[in-house]
Amino acid sequence: MSTEIRVPTLGESVTEATIGQWFKQVGDSVAADEPLVELETDKVTIEVPAPAAGVLEAISAQPGETVDVGALLGAIGGAGAVVTPKPAEAAKPAEAKAEVPAANAAGPEPVKPEPAVATSMPPAPSAQKLINEKGLNGSEIDGSGKRGQVLKEDVLAAIAKPAAAPAAKAVEAKAPAAPRAPVAADDAAKEERIKMTRLRQTIARRLKDAQNTAAMLTTFNEVDMKPVMDLRNSYKELFEKKHGVKLGFMGFFTKAVVHALKEIPAVNAEIDGDDLIYKNYAHIGVAVGTDKGLVVPVVRNADQMSIAEIEKEIGNLGKKARDGQLSMADMQGGTFTISNGGVYGSLMSTPILNAPQSGILGMHKIQERPVVVGGQVVIRPMMYLALSYDHRVVDGKEAVTFLVRVKESLEAPERLVLDL
């Protein structure tokens, strides 16, 4: 008896995925819960585990194909099963895909056969609920889902737009992309064209949307890292022995941000239509670079956590990100983001907002520089800080004050312990 392998539920508003790679081939033995195939969605990459032990007897979806939630991916036969080719079954997916261009030679790309009457999709349930609550016209919202389906994130993006933005956005969305300039034949032969992953497409779209929507501005400051570095060097061995995790800088920065957010709540707010939503909690997103792109897992309720708890959670989320194990829940609900370009050697940058958030802090490389302390020129480990913020929500005075509070907490880390 065979056990079917199907696409699992991918999270709210995510209805389809792209097959990344199969880790097994037909005829290979598999253990229960062993990763079988990688799926790429527009938010995360997930691995589908084997639902049972046995032999992989069929693969129904090949790398690069788009599959819906619940779609058949393959089948596992019982242990010791003999796998024999099934030409008729193997041909079905190809035949099904071939029928579409035959019937619609001038139609869209052949992804899957659709009913002739189905030219659009109703909004996703979560999107429709939000449309009803906000009294919006769903037909005026551009959908990014399958066949133009309006997803919850599309409704949230529409709500966040200025009043004059929808018309301009519609024109922009329908405008054809600028054609690529001609390339010499010799150069073209040395180029490689690779389709963008869903994650990379989403990163590109969200970052551009943030630039188009928010009134983004960046303010800078610098921080003397010597106090934090001295404190870390004094207690890092004891800290690791007690808490089982290394003492890094992110715990201090997250704690400093949380303290500053309490004093300047506008940096932790977001726009909802004509309303401002102030959040009495701090879910801090920590940008993590992976080989598949930038992801931002969230440390939830960071305002209620100790530095040790923050370090443990960041370590856990970082490992899951690098292993491709982040879930949708790990990446939702952030209220403020920290991005550390310093680990790659960046000296200064202007980070882009993670919409609908109103603030993002950019950390940079620690570099020894001459500074004046008490009238004397001394060498100190200095770091530039950059706060990008949405000027529609945050005034310049609030942004500067926020960054100064972060600086003060890091240059006198005892303030974090004393809640000052």
C-alpha positions, 0 to 999 in steps of 0.5 A: 500500500502506498502513502501519498506525499502532499503539499502541506499547509504553507501558512496564512495567505500562501496558497502555492509553492515552487518545487526546489529540489528533491533530496531522494530519487525514485527507488531510494529508501526513506525513513519516516520524517526524513526530508524529501523535497524542498518547497519555495514560497514567497516568504520561506523555504520549507522541507517536506518530510516523509510521512512514512518509512519505505521506498520512494516509488513515484515523483509527481512534481518536478523542480521548477513546477508550481504546486498548490496546497494539498497537491500530490508530490509523490508516493512512498511504497512499503519497505521492500517494495519493488519500484517499476516504471509506470509510463502512463502515470508518468506521462499524465502531468506532461499531457495535462500541461500540454493540453493548455497551450494546445487549446490556448496557443496565444494564452498565458504560460502553461502552468496548470489547466484551469476551467475555461470560465475561471478567469480570476480568483475571489480574495483569500478568506483572510483578505476578504475579512479585512476588506469587509472590516475596512469597507474597501472595494476589493476590485480596486486592490491589485492581487499578487496571488495565483490568477491575480487573487487578492491576498491579505498582504495585498489588502494591508499594502493598499490600506497603508498607501496614501490616498493618491497612491492607488491610481499611480500604483495601478499605472505603474503595475501595468506599465511594461518593464523597460526592455533590456539594452542589447548585449554583444553576442560575445558578452551574451555567450558568457552570461547566465540567466536564472529565474528569480526565486519566489523569496527573491521576488518577494524581497524585491517587491516589498523593498520597492513598495516600502520606498514607494509608500513610506516617507523614508528618512535616515538619521545617523550617530556613532557609539563607543563600543568599549563599555559593551566590549569590556562588559562582554569580555569580563563575563562571556565565559560565566555567561555561556557556562550559566545560560548555554549560549554565547554572549554577543552584541545583539542581546545588548542592541535589542535590549537598548532598542526596546528601552528606546521604544518605550520612550519613543513609541512612535518608532514602534507604531504603524499607519492603518488607513487614517489611524496610527496604531501604537503597540504596547509590545515589542516584537523585534525582527532580526535580519538574517542573510542566507544563501537564498536571500534576506529573511527577518525572523522575529523575537517576540515580546523582546521587551519582556526578555532578559539579555540571555533569553534574547541571545538564546532566541536569536541563536535559535532563529538564526540556525533555523534561517540558515537551515531553511527551517523557519516557519511562517509564524517565525517571520510574522508580526514584527514591530521594529527591525535590526539589521547588522551589516557590520558582520559583512564589513559594512561601515555605513548604510541606509537600511530600507524599512520593513513595511508596515514598520516605521523604523529599522536600525542599521548596525555596522562594522566596529572600527578603531578610530581616534575620538576626543574624550575629556579633551584628549584624543584616544583610540576607541572601537567605534560603530556607526548607527543608522536609523531609517524611519517613516517620516509620516509617523515619526518626527525628526526630533523623535528619531534623533532622540531614539537613536541617542537613547540607543547610544546612551544605553550602549555606552553605559550598559548598566542603564539596561540593567537599572532600566534607566 
